[in-house]
Amino acid sequence: MTRPLLRPAAVLFDCDGVLADSEALHNRIIAEEISALGWEMDAAEAERRFIGLSWRNIVPLVQARLGPDSVPADFVEGVVTRVLRALREEVVPIPGVLAALRSIVAAGIPVAVASNSSRPELLTKLHGLGLTETFRGRIFSYDDVAMPKPAPDMYRAAAEACGADPRACVVVEDSVTGSRAGRAAGCRVLGFAHATDPAELTAVGAEVFHEMAALPALLGLPEAHAA
């Protein structure tokens, strides 16, 4: 039986791969920086191993591979600085997402963003996309919660900022890690199959879709018609 499309109390967005088409940039930089520590990898391997993870969760994986003293104390700070520099030049929206957002906001549905990026990275992306005001007061990074995704903290905080029960919210994600976080928070999760195998998203309880233009209809709203 098809699940009825109920108007959500709020829509909670991931950022990378959902709002910002920045996964390739992140994967390239992650691969280069970790390779410089001694764990040789390319962007494809970085994506496969680390998609959806925060730096807080990536560093222990590197230490487990290379040893407890393998990661300098200022490593994350240096990587974030490099990412910010690149984002100021390269950040672009996922095709169709800006029109989908306009439809959701026009319908009077609150929106929030919850990302495993650092707060400076997230704010830089939103500024580059012209979305700072759209999400103002409802912006959550791994710096803002006790535990990053896949813990539910971030999506619970995002729902609260929208004045909504998480069980009445929809999360829009593109990673297994983020989808797990949304489900753990009690939300309905829509899995955008942008960089992740659809079967992997389905396996963790996400409802898969492939085009951002379809998002409003999945929320019970008219489809977006502008790019």
Summary of the structure (lengths in Angstrom):
residues: 227
radius of gyration: 17.0
end to end distance: 32.0
largest distance: 53.8
contacts: 775
relative contact order: 0.19
helix: 50%
strand: 11%
